[in-house]
């Protein structure tokens, strides 16, 4: 279950907020941003790292929601949870597409720079990231993984999305999601062995990350 789903029954649904925004209620759109911003920032950061570009991508996704919006299928009318899934998946897809555009542009830029100048020696070391809690440790370890593994693990562990939800966001098959998560966890096992032995709440998520939808 997505962390965003734990809301008071007295709060308006996402679809109700979207309708209110279209009717001219700017406060409704602000409420939608508050609901999704943290999760979208985590998703974008998992793909783009700490460069700061992830914040721009998320803001652009909200601009697209404001200007273009998302059309809810008739089948989800009157079902707040289904509407939330549609809106959340739409926003995550827009963020993911934006991140892919940034990565492609960065790749083209680096190619041009390599063609224009002699390659420079890469730094011999990278600063050690200090983490004080289990979740920070896991995030630091995940950051070193390939981008496809990094993305699905971030969505599974930190956003608590099901395999099916991750497949909807990334466009990958459920079986591929399971394989990427399995490969990612295997790569992390050595670094996370001390954390797993502590049996903290975060490690329970790690141990059950391969549990499927």
N, C-alpha and C positions, 0 to 999 in steps of 0.2 A: 504493500500500500504506500502511496506517495505521502510524504509527511504533510503535504498541503491539505490532505483530506480531513485532518482532525480539526474540525471547526464546530463552533457552537451551532445547534439547530436554529438558533434565533438569528444567526447571520444570514444575509441574503446569499443565494447561490451565485456561482460564477456567471451562469447564463442570465440571471436576473440583473446582475451588475452590468453585463454587456448590453442588455436591453435598455437599462437606465441611461447608460452612456450614450447610446444611439438616440435616446430621447432628449439629450442635452444636459445630463447630470454629470458634470466634470468630476465630482467627488466619487462617483461610481468607478470611473476609470482609475483614479488614484488608489482606490481600494483593491482593484485588480492587480495593479502594479505591486502593491505591498504584498499580496498573496504569493506572487510568482517570482519576484525579483531575486530573492536569495537562492532559490533552486536553480534558476536560469544562470545566475552568476557562477554557481558551482559547476554546472554543465559546461559552460563556455571556458572556464578556467582549466577544466580537465583537458580540454583540447588545445588551448592556446598558452597555458602557463601563466606566469606572473607578469607578462609584458604590459598589461593594462588594456590591451586591445579587446579583452573579453568584456570589459565594461561597455565599450562602444557598441559591440555586437548586441548586447542585451538591450541597450537603449534603443537601438535601431529596430529590434524586434517589437518593442512596445509602440514605436512610431508606426510600424506596419500594421499592428493591431488597431491602432487609432484611425489610420487612414483607409485601410482595406478591410480589416476585421476578419472574422472567421464565421462562416455560415454553419449553423448547427443543423444536422440532418433532422428531418421530421420525426425519425424514429426515437430521438432522444428528448422530444418535447415533453415537458412535465416530469422529467427524471433528472434531478439536480446532479446526482453522481455521474450519470452518463455524460451530461453536459460538461461537467468538470474535466472528465477524461478527454473529451474532444478538444476543449480549449487548451488544456495542459499539453496534449500531444502536439497541437498546432504550434504553440509557442516554442516548444522544445525543437520541433523540426525547423522553424525559422531560425532559431539560434544556431542549430547545427549547420544549416546551409550557410549562414553568415560566417561561422568559424571556418568552414571549408574554403570560402572565398578569400578569407584573410590568409589562410595557409598557402593557397595557390599563389596569391600575390607576393607573399614572402618568399616562396620558392623561386618565382620569376625574378624578384629583386636580387636574390643571392646569386642566381645564375648570371645576371647582368654584371654584378660586381666581380664575380670570378673571371668573367671574360675581359673585364676592363682593367683589372689589376692583378699583380702577382699574389698568390695566396699567402696569407699570413699565418704564422704558427698559432695554433689554438692554445688557450691557457692550459697549463699543465695540470692544474687542479681546479676544482669547483668548491666554493665555500660550503662547509658542512652545515646543513639545515638543522637547527636545534628545534626539537619538538618536546613538549612537556606532557602531552597526554596521548592516549592510544590512538585517537582519531587523527591527530596531527601526524603521528608516526606513520599511520597507514597512508595518509594523503601523500606524505613525502616519498614513500616507497612506490606508490602508484604513479607518481609523476615521472618516474624513471622508465616506465613501461612504454611500448609502442602505442601510438595514439588510438588505434582501434581497441586494444585491450584496456587502455586507460579510460576511454569513454564509457564502455559498458560496465566496467567495475565501479566507476564513479556513480553511474545511474543506479546500479544494483545496491551498492553498499550505503551510499549517502542519501540517495533519494528514495530508496526502498521500492524501486519499481520492479514489476514482474518481468519475466522474460518476454511475454507478449507485448507489454508496454514499451520495453526497450526496442523490440523489433519494429514497432510502429514509429518510434522516434528516428531510429537509424536507417530504416529501410532494409535491414538485414533479416535473414530467416531466423526463426527461433532456434533451430539447431546450431546455426553459426554463432548466435549469442552464447549458447551454452558452451560451445567449444572455446570461444574467446575468454569467457569467464574462467573456465577450467585452466586454460593455458596461463592466464594472468595470475591466478592463485598459485599455480605451480611455480611460476617465476618468483613470486613473493614469499614462498614458504620459508626459504632460508633466512631472509631478513626479518620475517614476522614471527619466527619460532619463539623468541622470548616473550613476545606480546601474547601469542596464543596460549602460552602456559599460565598466563595470569587470569584467563577466563573472565575478562571484563565484558560489559555489554557490547562494545565494538567488536570484540573477537567473536562473540556469538554470531553477529552479522557475517563475519568473514567465514565462519565455519558453515553457515547455512546458505552462503551466496550461491552455491551450486545446486540449491534445492529446486530450481525450476520455477515455473509460474505458479 
